[in-house]
Amino acid sequence: MAKRRGLILIFLSLLMAVGAAWVANNWVKAQLISKASAEPNMQLVVAAAVAIPYTTKVESRHLKLIQIPDGALPAGAYTELADVEGRVATTSIARGEILVEERFARHTKGSTLAALVDENMRAITVRVNDVVGVAGFLLPGNTVDVLAARKDRNQRATIETILTNVKVLAVDQTAATNENEPVIVRAVTLEMKPTDAEKLVKASTEGSIQLTLRNPDSEDVEPEPEKKTVVKKPVRRTAPSSSTVEIIRGTDVKKTKTQT
């Protein structure tokens, strides 16, 4: 009896799997529009069939063709599915969004993360703890400022913001996450210029560094120059010196004081 019940459950599971595959296949076909079926005065453009997370390598299942009126094609939009397949999303893309070139990076070789590093920029990883890593609230795509702390010969601490508006490429070995909850990480990968990378390594060697999380819409504000107080030295007035002059007229001697 138990054996027969098991066979029935297996048969039902296979039947449901086949039905789900048939429904999914029909749905995919319904999403795709061929050039031959395009309506007059309309043109085809590639859009996201599903949400495409940040750092995702695009596959055919992520894409679909939609129709838009002639002349309404956005700048840099893809019109062929093959043109965007294999590229890496540099931002999160919503379902149904028209895909444009500036939101993707070409991935030819190496890791997916390497495709996200902008030209003439470098990726550098720094070790962090729960304090340096902003209590685990750092996520790929965030921007941070880097503070360096060091002590002088008198053991007095000095703190300086050495880098601003630095992009977070990855936390630990994760370049994309849909989580908004804090996650304690051990390393953060940042994107910066080669000269800034040298500055960061030097600061971490001389002392400790701290990351501060920025609002993505905030702009750098130039610090106001310090007002220098000019102290005027008091003018010293010297007392006039006096001297005694003797005037002799015959037998008369007269003394007078003169000031110089």
Summary of the structure (lengths in Angstrom):
residues: 260
radius of gyration: 37.4
end to end distance: 133.9
largest distance: 161.0
contacts: 587
relative contact order: 0.11
helix: 25%
strand: 32%
